[in-house]
């Protein structure tokens, strides 16, 4: 399971398709949810990684899973993060 918390836009679609292409399951998490709700979702689902964006990273620093900023991955280096 890969948690995906990205604001609506092209990065969200790219994230979904990339996760599915890798053979994983994505768990969409609305970045507008309160931090307590996000923590509860992550605790229940236990995702291997959380994919988000730099402008949202302050919401996810306390979560017990690896967090990757989608807009900080160098082009062509995606395999190193999964």
C-alpha positions in Angstrom: 0.0 0.0 0.0 1.3 3.4 -1.0 -0.5 6.4 0.7 -1.0 9.3 -1.7 -1.8 12.8 -0.4 -1.4 15.3 -3.1 -3.6 18.3 -4.0 -5.8 17.9 -7.1 -3.9 18.3 -10.3 -1.6 16.6 -12.7 0.7 15.3 -9.9 -2.2 13.4 -8.4 -3.0 11.6 -11.6 0.7 10.8 -12.2 1.1 9.5 -8.7 -2.0 7.2 -9.0 -0.9 5.8 -12.4 2.7 5.4 -11.2 1.6 3.4 -8.1 -0.7 1.2 -10.1 2.0 0.7 -12.8 4.4 -0.5 -10.1 1.8 -3.1 -9.1 1.0 -1.5 -5.7 -2.3 -0.3 -4.3 -2.7 3.4 -3.6 -4.5 4.8 -0.5 -5.8 8.3 -1.3 -5.7 10.7 1.7 -7.2 14.1 1.3 -4.5 16.7 2.4 -7.3 18.8 3.8 -8.2 16.3 6.5 -7.2 17.2 10.0 -3.8 15.7 11.2 -5.6 13.4 13.7 -7.7 11.9 10.9 -4.6 11.4 8.7 -2.7 9.7 11.6 -5.7 7.4 12.1 -5.8 6.4 8.5 -2.1 5.7 8.3 -2.2 3.7 11.6 -5.0 1.5 10.3 -3.6 1.0 6.7 0.1 0.8 7.6 1.3 2.0 4.1 4.9 1.3 3.2 5.4 4.8 1.9 3.5 8.1 1.8 3.8 10.1 -1.4 3.1 13.8 -1.0 4.4 17.3 -2.0 6.8 19.7 -0.4 4.1 22.3 0.4 2.2 19.6 2.5 5.2 18.0 4.3 4.4 19.7 7.6 1.3 17.6 8.0 3.1 14.3 7.7 6.4 14.7 9.6 5.1 12.7 12.6 3.7 9.7 10.7 5.3 6.3 11.2 6.0 5.6 7.5 8.6 6.8 5.0 7.5 10.0 3.3 8.6 11.0 -0.2 8.0 14.4 -1.7 6.9 13.8 -5.3 8.0 17.2 -6.5 11.5 16.5 -5.1 12.3 13.2 -6.9 14.9 13.8 -9.6 13.8 12.8 -13.1 14.7 9.2 -13.9 15.4 8.3 -10.2 12.0 7.0 -9.2 13.2 3.4 -8.7 15.5 4.5 -5.8 12.6 5.6 -3.7 10.4 2.5 -4.0 
